[in-house]
Amino acid sequence: AAGGRRLFLIWGDYGCTAPTVVFDSRPCRRILTRRCNGMAAMSEVTEHTIDRGNGARVQLFQARASDRRSGAILFVHGNQGGLLLGGKEAVDDGSLVRFSSRLGVTAAAVSQPGFGGSDGPPDFCGPSTQQTIIAALDFLRRQPSVDPERIVLYGNSRGAVASAMAATKVPDLRAIILTGGVYDLRDAYRKRS
């Protein structure tokens, strides 16, 4: 995988045994095994650097439950209170591995422009952010383990606003989940003024 950084993952118990981390010889690769309800669940977390379409770099993290072809979910983060972690937040808090392992899907988290390892200044849901989301969805569609007809887009807060806007340009999504976004900016401005 491009990007070359190793990932470390720590999270709470959530009713399952703590993960066993198995390192393999390839960079950017972790295989995490945990037992949930008597079954072993494995997820591999990798970091990727993809092209936004204009030469700009986009950081994306991916967890796969197996090589079996299944659906995928793409997480788009919110503002993060100035921390600028980007998609790594979903790795650090364990949500990427939990979704992948428990649902048996590929789970990915993308870093918006100006966050994490993605190029560019933040444009608050503007064209660069929308193109970043579309590039991440295109990346997932090309993965052999992903059924391109079963991709879900999940945006939170400002990620929800950007995801809603990007989804208007991506007609083949299976579902869109939007949480905590502002969808009527004029009304939100009036209420704050």
C-alpha positions as a LaTeX table, in Angstrom:
\begin{tabular}{lrrr}
\hline
Residue & $x$ (\AA) & $y$ (\AA) & $z$ (\AA) \\
\hline
Ala1 & 0.00 & 0.00 & 0.00 \\
Ala2 & 1.18 & 3.50 & $-0.73$ \\
Gly3 & 1.70 & 5.77 & 2.22 \\
Gly4 & 4.04 & 3.47 & 4.16 \\
Arg5 & 3.03 & 4.31 & 7.76 \\
Arg6 & 2.37 & 1.61 & 10.33 \\
Leu7 & $-0.88$ & 1.74 & 12.29 \\
Phe8 & $-1.43$ & 1.08 & 15.98 \\
Leu9 & $-4.91$ & 0.30 & 17.19 \\
Ile10 & $-6.20$ & 0.43 & 20.78 \\
Trp11 & $-9.85$ & 0.32 & 21.80 \\
Gly12 & $-12.21$ & $-0.77$ & 24.55 \\
Asp13 & $-13.61$ & $-4.24$ & 25.09 \\
Tyr14 & $-17.23$ & $-3.93$ & 23.76 \\
Gly15 & $-18.08$ & $-7.41$ & 25.05 \\
Cys16 & $-15.43$ & $-9.24$ & 23.02 \\
Thr17 & $-11.93$ & $-10.37$ & 23.89 \\
Ala18 & $-9.09$ & $-7.93$ & 23.36 \\
Pro19 & $-7.54$ & $-8.10$ & 19.91 \\
Thr20 & $-4.53$ & $-10.17$ & 19.08 \\
Val21 & $-2.35$ & $-8.14$ & 16.73 \\
Val22 & $-0.45$ & $-10.14$ & 14.13 \\
Phe23 & 2.12 & $-8.21$ & 12.10 \\
Asp24 & 3.03 & $-9.42$ & 8.66 \\
Ser25 & 6.05 & $-8.40$ & 6.62 \\
Arg26 & 4.28 & $-5.91$ & 4.34 \\
Pro27 & 4.19 & $-2.22$ & 5.38 \\
Cys28 & 0.89 & $-0.68$ & 6.51 \\
Arg29 & $-0.65$ & $-4.00$ & 7.39 \\
Arg30 & $-2.13$ & $-5.31$ & 10.60 \\
Ile31 & $-4.29$ & $-8.33$ & 11.01 \\
Leu32 & $-6.46$ & $-8.02$ & 14.09 \\
Thr33 & $-8.21$ & $-11.05$ & 15.48 \\
Arg34 & $-10.80$ & $-11.00$ & 18.21 \\
Arg35 & $-13.41$ & $-13.45$ & 19.40 \\
Cys36 & $-16.99$ & $-12.25$ & 19.39 \\
Asn37 & $-19.83$ & $-14.57$ & 20.34 \\
Gly38 & $-17.56$ & $-17.59$ & 20.00 \\
Met39 & $-16.45$ & $-16.72$ & 16.46 \\
Ala40 & $-13.07$ & $-15.39$ & 15.37 \\
Ala41 & $-13.40$ & $-12.09$ & 13.54 \\
Met42 & $-10.41$ & $-10.84$ & 11.60 \\
Ser43 & $-9.84$ & $-7.44$ & 10.07 \\
Glu44 & $-6.84$ & $-6.16$ & 8.24 \\
Val45 & $-6.23$ & $-2.40$ & 8.47 \\
Thr46 & $-4.30$ & $-0.72$ & 5.69 \\
Glu47 & $-3.54$ & 2.91 & 4.91 \\
His48 & $-3.72$ & 4.08 & 1.30 \\
Thr49 & $-2.83$ & 7.26 & $-0.52$ \\
Ile50 & $-5.06$ & 7.75 & $-3.55$ \\
Asp51 & $-5.40$ & 10.52 & $-6.15$ \\
Arg52 & $-8.31$ & 12.94 & $-5.82$ \\
Gly53 & $-8.37$ & 13.23 & $-9.61$ \\
Asn54 & $-6.35$ & 16.42 & $-9.86$ \\
Gly55 & $-3.03$ & 15.14 & $-8.52$ \\
Ala56 & $-3.87$ & 15.91 & $-4.88$ \\
Arg57 & $-3.27$ & 13.13 & $-2.34$ \\
Val58 & $-6.12$ & 11.63 & $-0.34$ \\
Gln59 & $-5.55$ & 9.51 & 2.79 \\
Leu60 & $-7.81$ & 6.50 & 3.22 \\
Phe61 & $-7.83$ & 3.73 & 5.84 \\
Gln62 & $-9.42$ & 0.38 & 5.09 \\
Ala63 & $-10.34$ & $-2.67$ & 7.18 \\
Arg64 & $-11.39$ & $-5.92$ & 5.55 \\
Ala65 & $-13.05$ & $-8.79$ & 7.35 \\
Ser66 & $-11.93$ & $-11.32$ & 4.72 \\
Asp67 & $-11.13$ & $-11.72$ & 1.05 \\
Arg68 & $-14.73$ & $-12.80$ & 0.48 \\
Arg69 & $-16.60$ & $-10.38$ & $-1.79$ \\
Ser70 & $-19.04$ & $-8.33$ & 0.28 \\
Gly71 & $-20.37$ & $-4.82$ & 0.73 \\
Ala72 & $-18.47$ & $-1.78$ & 1.93 \\
Ile73 & $-19.06$ & 1.30 & 4.06 \\
Leu74 & $-17.18$ & 4.59 & 3.70 \\
Phe75 & $-16.97$ & 6.87 & 6.75 \\
Val76 & $-16.57$ & 10.64 & 6.26 \\
His77 & $-15.54$ & 12.42 & 9.47 \\
Gly78 & $-16.77$ & 15.70 & 10.88 \\
Asn79 & $-14.84$ & 18.77 & 12.03 \\
Gln80 & $-12.97$ & 16.96 & 14.86 \\
Gly81 & $-12.62$ & 20.09 & 17.01 \\
Gly82 & $-9.37$ & 21.20 & 15.45 \\
Leu83 & $-7.56$ & 17.87 & 15.93 \\
Leu84 & $-7.32$ & 17.29 & 12.15 \\
Leu85 & $-6.94$ & 13.51 & 12.51 \\
Gly86 & $-9.06$ & 12.78 & 9.47 \\
Gly87 & $-9.93$ & 9.16 & 8.78 \\
Lys88 & $-7.40$ & 7.95 & 11.36 \\
Glu89 & $-9.97$ & 8.82 & 14.02 \\
Ala90 & $-12.00$ & 5.76 & 12.93 \\
Val91 & $-8.86$ & 3.62 & 13.27 \\
Asp92 & $-7.88$ & 5.02 & 16.67 \\
Asp93 & $-11.35$ & 4.62 & 18.21 \\
Gly94 & $-11.76$ & 1.10 & 16.82 \\
Ser95 & $-14.92$ & 1.81 & 14.84 \\
Leu96 & $-13.37$ & 0.82 & 11.50 \\
Val97 & $-12.42$ & $-2.65$ & 12.74 \\
Arg98 & $-15.69$ & $-3.08$ & 14.66 \\
Phe99 & $-17.82$ & $-2.35$ & 11.59 \\
Ser100 & $-15.69$ & $-4.56$ & 9.37 \\
Ser101 & $-15.49$ & $-7.51$ & 11.78 \\
Arg102 & $-19.07$ & $-7.47$ & 13.01 \\
Leu103 & $-20.73$ & $-6.85$ & 9.64 \\
Gly104 & $-18.29$ & $-8.85$ & 7.52 \\
Val105 & $-17.75$ & $-5.92$ & 5.14 \\
Thr106 & $-14.92$ & $-3.70$ & 4.00 \\
Ala107 & $-14.97$ & $-0.53$ & 6.10 \\
Ala108 & $-13.04$ & 2.55 & 5.00 \\
Ala109 & $-12.49$ & 6.04 & 6.40 \\
Val110 & $-11.33$ & 8.94 & 4.25 \\
Ser111 & $-9.56$ & 12.12 & 5.37 \\
Gln112 & $-11.08$ & 15.33 & 4.01 \\
Pro113 & $-8.73$ & 17.96 & 2.50 \\
Gly114 & $-6.60$ & 19.57 & 5.21 \\
Phe115 & $-7.18$ & 16.65 & 7.61 \\
Gly116 & $-4.84$ & 13.73 & 8.26 \\
Gly117 & $-2.62$ & 13.05 & 5.27 \\
Ser118 & $-4.93$ & 14.54 & 2.63 \\
Asp119 & $-3.66$ & 17.48 & 0.57 \\
Gly120 & $-5.16$ & 20.91 & 0.44 \\
Pro121 & $-6.74$ & 23.40 & 2.76 \\
Pro122 & $-10.13$ & 22.47 & 4.22 \\
Asp123 & $-12.87$ & 23.81 & 1.93 \\
Phe124 & $-15.82$ & 23.07 & 4.26 \\
Cys125 & $-17.80$ & 20.64 & 2.10 \\
Gly126 & $-16.73$ & 22.37 & $-1.13$ \\
Pro127 & $-15.68$ & 20.87 & $-4.45$ \\
Ser128 & $-12.37$ & 19.43 & $-3.18$ \\
Thr129 & $-14.07$ & 17.65 & $-0.28$ \\
Gln130 & $-16.79$ & 16.28 & $-2.54$ \\
Gln131 & $-14.19$ & 15.04 & $-5.06$ \\
Thr132 & $-12.26$ & 13.43 & $-2.19$ \\
Ile133 & $-15.35$ & 11.43 & $-1.22$ \\
Ile134 & $-16.03$ & 10.44 & $-4.83$ \\
Ala135 & $-12.39$ & 9.33 & $-5.28$ \\
Ala136 & $-12.65$ & 7.20 & $-2.11$ \\
Leu137 & $-15.87$ & 5.58 & $-3.38$ \\
Asp138 & $-14.19$ & 4.87 & $-6.74$ \\
Phe139 & $-11.26$ & 3.29 & $-4.88$ \\
Leu140 & $-13.65$ & 1.01 & $-2.97$ \\
Arg141 & $-15.47$ & 0.01 & $-6.17$ \\
Arg142 & $-12.17$ & $-1.25$ & $-7.62$ \\
Gln143 & $-11.33$ & $-3.47$ & $-4.63$ \\
Pro144 & $-11.72$ & $-7.21$ & $-5.42$ \\
Ser145 & $-13.31$ & $-7.81$ & $-2.00$ \\
Val146 & $-16.04$ & $-5.16$ & $-2.57$ \\
Asp147 & $-19.32$ & $-5.72$ & $-4.36$ \\
Pro148 & $-19.74$ & $-2.32$ & $-6.09$ \\
Glu149 & $-23.53$ & $-2.60$ & $-5.86$ \\
Arg150 & $-23.37$ & $-2.78$ & $-2.03$ \\
Ile151 & $-21.53$ & 0.40 & $-1.00$ \\
Val152 & $-22.89$ & 2.59 & 1.80 \\
Leu153 & $-21.77$ & 6.19 & 2.43 \\
Tyr154 & $-21.80$ & 7.33 & 6.08 \\
Gly155 & $-21.14$ & 10.99 & 6.91 \\
Asn156 & $-21.08$ & 12.63 & 10.33 \\
Ser157 & $-21.50$ & 16.37 & 11.03 \\
Arg158 & $-19.70$ & 18.33 & 8.31 \\
Gly159 & $-18.95$ & 14.93 & 6.75 \\
Ala160 & $-22.73$ & 14.42 & 6.50 \\
Val161 & $-23.14$ & 17.68 & 4.60 \\
Ala162 & $-20.28$ & 16.84 & 2.23 \\
Ser163 & $-21.54$ & 13.25 & 1.80 \\
Ala164 & $-25.04$ & 14.47 & 0.92 \\
Met165 & $-23.57$ & 16.76 & $-1.72$ \\
Ala166 & $-21.24$ & 14.07 & $-3.12$ \\
Ala167 & $-24.07$ & 11.50 & $-3.17$ \\
Thr168 & $-25.94$ & 13.62 & $-5.71$ \\
Lys169 & $-23.08$ & 12.81 & $-8.13$ \\
Val170 & $-22.90$ & 9.08 & $-7.28$ \\
Pro171 & $-26.18$ & 7.41 & $-8.28$ \\
Asp172 & $-25.26$ & 3.80 & $-7.49$ \\
Leu173 & $-24.88$ & 3.93 & $-3.69$ \\
Arg174 & $-26.80$ & 1.23 & $-1.81$ \\
Ala175 & $-27.54$ & 3.60 & 1.08 \\
Ile176 & $-26.55$ & 6.92 & 2.58 \\
Ile177 & $-26.36$ & 7.51 & 6.34 \\
Leu178 & $-26.14$ & 11.15 & 7.45 \\
Thr179 & $-25.84$ & 12.11 & 11.12 \\
Gly180 & $-25.55$ & 15.50 & 12.76 \\
Gly181 & $-25.26$ & 17.60 & 9.62 \\
Val182 & $-26.62$ & 21.06 & 8.86 \\
Tyr183 & $-28.72$ & 20.80 & 5.72 \\
Asp184 & $-30.30$ & 24.27 & 5.57 \\
Leu185 & $-27.40$ & 26.69 & 5.97 \\
Arg186 & $-29.60$ & 29.77 & 5.66 \\
Asp187 & $-31.87$ & 28.58 & 8.48 \\
Ala188 & $-28.88$ & 27.62 & 10.65 \\
Tyr189 & $-27.36$ & 31.07 & 10.11 \\
Arg190 & $-30.60$ & 32.81 & 11.04 \\
Lys191 & $-30.94$ & 30.77 & 14.23 \\
Arg192 & $-27.38$ & 31.60 & 15.30 \\
Ser193 & $-27.67$ & 35.32 & 14.52 \\
\hline
\end{tabular}
